[in-house]
């Protein structure tokens, strides 16, 4: 690890960002070129002193978790993230979809959709970001940990996960999830996180195992989806997605036809906000919805 090169790289990337790039107010007396050190520290979830020592350079050897937090805070694209890890003394190896790192371009699109029901989802059905309306519609999916972070895992291990869908839609939803996992497993291999998730589900869910043996293949993604919300009832929505080809993450957006009853319910949820999710038996939504 070369502390001087790492410090210089962090400084140049910090100075290349403007407050509005990361959703911060500019203020009237800003003299610093780019972001301030304390702003990067807050965005990365670390102390100002720790980050300052990394830039000086007199800090400790940062862990991979610290570097990942800095990559997210500095909105580094995948190539620059890998360079940051190499400067930190870690071999990046082959590119993988097992990271929670979000492409800066996708994050900027997401930041512009704060009034919509939008979320960023990993290839394993893990929700990485949610807008407030998405939380109101499908629940706060950041509360899960371990394998349960994956919607795909919860679908086959937690009966409450299916309550958001009409009973007649659940069999097809299950097939879509298995097809989605087949795609990730084929791409990443059995030694990946997708492989670990599949192995766990094969052990724990006979339903999943039976569907897995059928080798379902996903057709056109998203489209129309019917949800049942505990506060506003049934909604008929359209689900659209934008895929990041580098990491296979998806930006998923739920919309309703203007003037319909579902559009009115979605607007009501935007007013009710996250309070509308209280008392919900399970979280809602999936990266494999149509």
C-alpha positions in Angstrom: 0.0 0.0 0.0 1.3 3.4 -1.0 -0.2 5.9 1.5 0.9 8.9 -0.5 -0.7 7.8 -3.8 -3.9 6.8 -1.9 -4.0 10.2 -0.2 -3.5 12.0 -3.5 -6.1 9.9 -5.3 -8.7 10.6 -2.6 -8.0 14.3 -2.7 -8.4 14.6 -6.4 -11.6 12.6 -6.5 -13.0 14.7 -3.6 -12.1 17.9 -5.4 -13.7 16.7 -8.6 -17.2 16.5 -6.9 -19.5 19.4 -6.3 -22.0 19.4 -3.4 -25.0 19.1 -5.8 -23.5 16.0 -7.3 -24.1 14.2 -4.0 -27.3 15.9 -2.9 -25.7 18.5 -0.6 -26.5 22.3 -0.4 -23.7 24.5 -1.8 -24.1 27.3 0.8 -23.0 30.9 0.3 -19.4 30.9 1.6 -17.9 27.9 0.0 -14.2 28.4 -0.8 -13.2 24.7 -1.0 -12.7 23.3 -4.5 -15.1 20.4 -4.7 -16.3 18.7 -1.5 -15.0 19.3 2.0 -13.3 16.6 3.9 -16.0 16.5 6.5 -18.6 16.1 3.8 -16.9 13.0 2.4 -16.5 11.6 5.9 -20.2 12.0 6.6 -21.2 10.5 3.2 -18.9 7.5 3.9 -20.1 7.0 7.5 -16.7 7.5 9.1 -15.1 10.1 11.5 -13.7 13.3 10.0 -10.4 12.6 11.8 -10.1 9.2 10.2 -10.7 10.5 6.7 -8.4 13.5 7.3 -5.6 11.2 8.3 -6.1 9.1 5.1 -5.6 12.3 3.0 -2.6 13.7 4.9 -1.3 10.8 4.6 -0.8 9.4 8.0 -3.8 7.1 8.4 -4.0 3.3 9.1 -4.3 0.7 6.4 -8.0 1.0 5.5 -10.1 -2.1 5.3 -12.0 -3.2 2.2 -15.2 -2.1 3.9 -13.7 1.4 4.4 -12.7 1.6 0.8 -16.1 0.5 -0.4 -17.7 3.2 1.7 -15.3 5.8 0.2 -16.0 4.6 -3.3 -19.8 5.1 -2.8 -19.3 8.5 -1.1 -17.1 9.7 -4.0 -19.4 8.2 -6.6 -16.6 6.3 -8.3 -17.3 4.3 -11.4 -16.3 0.7 -11.4 -12.9 1.2 -13.0 -12.0 4.0 -10.5 -13.3 1.9 -7.6 -11.0 -0.9 -8.6 -8.1 1.5 -8.8 -8.9 2.7 -5.3 -8.7 -0.9 -4.0 -5.4 -1.5 -5.7 -4.0 1.7 -4.1 -5.3 0.4 -0.8 -3.3 -2.8 -1.3 -6.1 -5.1 -2.3 -6.3 -7.2 -5.5 -9.6 -6.6 -7.3 -9.5 -9.8 -9.4 -12.2 -10.3 -11.9 -15.2 -8.0 -12.0 -18.1 -9.3 -10.0 -21.7 -8.6 -9.5 -21.4 -9.5 -5.8 -20.8 -5.8 -4.8 -23.3 -3.3 -3.5 -21.4 -0.6 -5.3 -23.8 1.5 -7.4 -22.9 3.0 -10.8 -22.7 6.8 -10.3 -24.8 7.3 -13.4 -27.5 5.1 -12.1 -27.4 6.8 -8.7 -27.9 10.2 -10.4 -30.9 8.9 -12.2 -32.2 7.5 -9.0 -31.6 10.8 -7.2 -33.8 12.5 -9.8 -36.7 10.1 -9.1 -37.3 11.0 -5.5 -41.0 11.6 -6.2 -41.5 8.2 -7.8 -41.7 4.7 -6.4 -38.1 3.7 -7.4 -35.5 1.3 -6.1 -32.1 0.0 -7.0 -31.9 -3.8 -6.8 -29.0 -6.2 -7.0 -29.0 -9.4 -9.2 -29.9 -11.3 -6.1 -33.0 -9.3 -5.3 -31.4 -7.2 -2.6 -32.7 -3.6 -2.4 -29.8 -1.2 -2.3 -31.6 2.1 -2.5 -35.3 3.2 -2.1 -37.1 6.4 -2.6 -39.6 7.5 0.1 -42.6 6.5 -2.1 -41.0 3.1 -2.7 -40.8 2.6 1.1 -44.5 3.6 1.4 -45.5 1.2 -1.4 -43.5 -1.9 -0.7 -42.0 -1.4 2.8 -38.5 -0.6 4.0 -36.3 -3.3 2.6 -33.1 -2.1 4.2 -34.1 -3.7 7.6 -33.1 -7.2 6.5 -29.7 -8.8 6.9 -27.8 -11.9 5.9 -29.6 -14.1 3.3 -32.8 -12.3 4.1 -31.6 -9.2 2.3 -32.6 -11.1 -0.8 -36.2 -10.9 -1.9 -35.6 -14.2 -3.7 -34.7 -15.9 -0.4 -37.6 -14.4 1.6 -40.1 -15.4 -1.0 -39.4 -19.1 -0.4 -38.7 -18.9 3.4 -41.1 -16.3 4.8 -44.8 -16.7 4.0 -45.5 -13.0 4.8 -43.4 -12.0 1.8 -46.2 -13.2 -0.6 -49.0 -11.2 1.0 -48.4 -8.3 -1.3 -49.5 -10.3 -4.3 -52.9 -11.7 -5.2 -53.0 -15.5 -4.5 -53.5 -16.2 -8.2 -50.3 -14.3 -9.2 -48.0 -16.0 -6.7 -47.1 -19.1 -8.6 -45.9 -17.1 -11.6 -44.0 -14.7 -9.3 -42.1 -17.7 -7.8 -41.2 -19.0 -11.3 -39.9 -15.5 -12.3 -37.7 -15.4 -9.2 -36.2 -18.8 -9.8 -35.6 -17.9 -13.4 -33.8 -14.7 -12.3 -31.6 -16.7 -9.9 -30.8 -19.2 -12.7 -29.5 -16.3 -14.7 -27.3 -15.0 -11.9 -26.1 -18.5 -11.0 -25.2 -19.3 -14.6 -23.3 -16.0 -15.0 -21.4 -16.0 -11.7 -20.9 -19.7 -10.9 -21.5 -21.9 -7.8 -18.7 -20.2 -5.8 -20.4 -16.8 -6.0 -23.0 -15.3 -3.7 -25.6 -16.4 -6.1 -24.3 -19.9 -5.7 -24.5 -19.6 -1.9 -28.1 -18.3 -2.1 -29.1 -21.2 -4.4 -27.5 -23.8 -2.2 -29.3 -22.4 0.9 -32.7 -22.4 -0.9 -32.2 -25.9 -2.2 -31.7 -27.0 1.4 -34.5 -25.0 2.9 -37.3 -25.0 0.3 -38.7 -28.0 -1.4 -40.8 -25.7 -3.6 -37.7 -23.8 -4.7 -35.9 -27.1 -5.4 -38.7 -28.4 -7.6 -38.8 -25.2 -9.6 -35.0 -25.1 -9.9 -35.0 -28.6 -11.5 -37.4 -27.2 -14.2 -34.8 -24.7 -15.4 -37.2 -21.8 -15.9 -36.0 -19.0 -18.2 -37.2 -15.4 -17.6 -39.0 -13.8 -20.5 -39.6 -10.0 -20.9 -38.9 -8.4 -17.5 -41.3 -6.4 -15.5 -44.5 -5.1 -17.1 -47.8 -5.1 -15.4 -47.9 -6.1 -11.7 -50.7 -6.3 -9.2 -49.9 -5.5 -5.5 -52.1 -5.5 -2.4 -51.2 -2.7 0.1 -52.5 -3.0 3.7 -53.6 0.7 3.7 -54.9 1.5 0.2 -55.8 -2.0 -1.1 -55.2 -3.4 -4.6 -53.1 -1.5 -7.1 -52.5 -2.2 -10.8 -49.1 -0.8 -11.7 -46.5 -1.0 -14.4 -42.9 -2.0 -13.5 -40.1 -0.6 -15.6 -36.4 -1.3 -15.2 -33.0 0.1 -16.2 -30.1 -2.3 -16.1 -26.4 -1.4 -15.4 -24.5 -3.7 -17.8 -21.3 -3.6 -15.6 -22.9 -4.9 -12.5 -26.4 -6.2 -13.6 -28.0 -4.0 -11.0 -31.5 -2.7 -11.9 -33.3 0.5 -11.3 -36.9 -0.5 -10.8 -39.7 2.1 -11.1 -43.4 1.5 -10.4 -45.9 3.7 -12.1 -49.7 3.9 -12.6 -51.8 4.9 -15.6 -52.7 8.6 -15.0 -56.3 9.1 -14.0 -56.9 5.6 -12.8 -57.8 4.5 -9.3 -54.3 3.0 -8.8 -52.8 6.4 -9.7 -54.9 8.0 -7.0 -53.8 5.4 -4.5 -50.1 5.9 -5.4 -50.6 9.7 -4.9 -52.2 9.0 -1.6 -49.2 6.9 -0.5 -46.9 9.7 -1.5 -48.7 11.9 1.1 -48.9 9.2 3.7 -45.2 8.4 3.4 -43.4 5.7 5.3 -46.1 5.8 8.0 -48.3 3.8 5.6 -46.0 0.9 6.1 -46.5 0.5 9.8 -48.0 -2.8 10.9 -47.2 -4.4 7.6 -46.6 -8.2 8.0 -43.8 -8.3 5.5 -41.9 -6.2 3.0 -43.0 -5.8 -0.6 -41.6 -5.7 -4.1 -39.2 -7.6 -6.2 -36.7 -7.2 -9.0 -38.5 -10.0 -10.8 -41.9 -8.5 -11.0 -43.7 -8.1 -14.3 
